[in-house]
Amino acid sequence: RARVERVSTAMRPERGALGHLSRLVWVQTGLRARVRRASPRVLLDLMPEGLLASRVPQVTTVHDLLPLLYPSEYPRQQYYFRHYVPAVLRASRAVIVISESTRRDLLRFYDLPAEKVHVVMSGYDAQRFVPASPSAKPASEPYLLYVGNVMPHKNLPRLLDAFALAARRLPVRLVMRGWGRPLHVRELRERIAALGIERQVDWQPYAEDGELLALYRGARALVLPSLHEGFGLTALEAMACGTPVVVSGVSSIPEVVGDAGVLVDPLDSASIAAGLGRILTEDGLCKELRERGLERAGRFSWDATARAVQQAVGRAVAA
């Protein structure tokens, strides 16, 4: 029984700073007018953008606070996260975050009552991310897979160092799918060249949907060595495909992976390399992690997310 109301394309993020500014102005004007006309029981914001003063109960979602954790990498977002976002959260009756880690960050940076913040874990597309059929042929050469952007918090220089250590002893490739700012791309290319691993690294921009699924299914493991993640969706998608994961034991990632992956110290390249070595040489461990990963992924669904959002919204309306 939903009705979709379209808004101007001038507010699309792809339009850069002007698009973002247009959207922020529209939220306080156009959205406010629509809310006034519709008189809803509640306004649910799926981003940390909402009305700075609202006559109806407002529930706002926060995915992560990376610009506050890494301010030098997000200079243009500082005013937004230091002034606009907390004002919206103060004007909200409840706040939804996608992990306990994000909840800790939120309470660290913003002066909000702890009881106002609700953790609702994300889900994944369970129809799409499923294991390959038993008859599928394994990859001709084992490869480790990284999927994501190349921002510094993704910790890719240490991943490359660790991979170089592992590749000296074992036949393996590193497949990377993701892109980013020219400066970060150039630095990583220089690191790959300095380590002498150009032939063993297959790095391309983001994969199409079909290719991504095939890469997940064929990988020996997904690697996610991030210093910080709001949730860690790629690890969840990989586990749902029956692929082991080697991940950081920090921020939200252990909340997603539990005991279904190899957890490493993201600040120690040797620890990452040891984790890669285990996944490349211990077939019994890989089999066990596949089984654990499938069971773990089964605990996450968009249905469960929706029910938890409904509960948070219901409590906010009743308050």
Secondary structure, 3 states (H helix, E strand, C coil): CCCCCCCCHHHCHHHHHHHHHHHHHHHHHHHHHHHHHHCCCCEEECCCCCCCCCCCCEEEEECCCHHHHCHHHCHHHHHHHHHHHHHHHHCCCEEEECCHHHHHHHHHHCCCCHHHEEECCCCCCCCCCCCCCCCCCCCCCCEEEEECCCCHHHCHHHHHHHHHHHHHHCCCEEEEECCCCHHHHHHHHHHHHHHCCHHHEEEECCCCHHHHHHHHHHCCEEEECCCCCCCCHHHHHHHHCCCCEEEECCCCHHHHHCCCCEEECCCCHHHHHHHHHHHHHCHHHHHHHHHHHHHHHCCCCHHHHHHHHHHHHHHHHHC
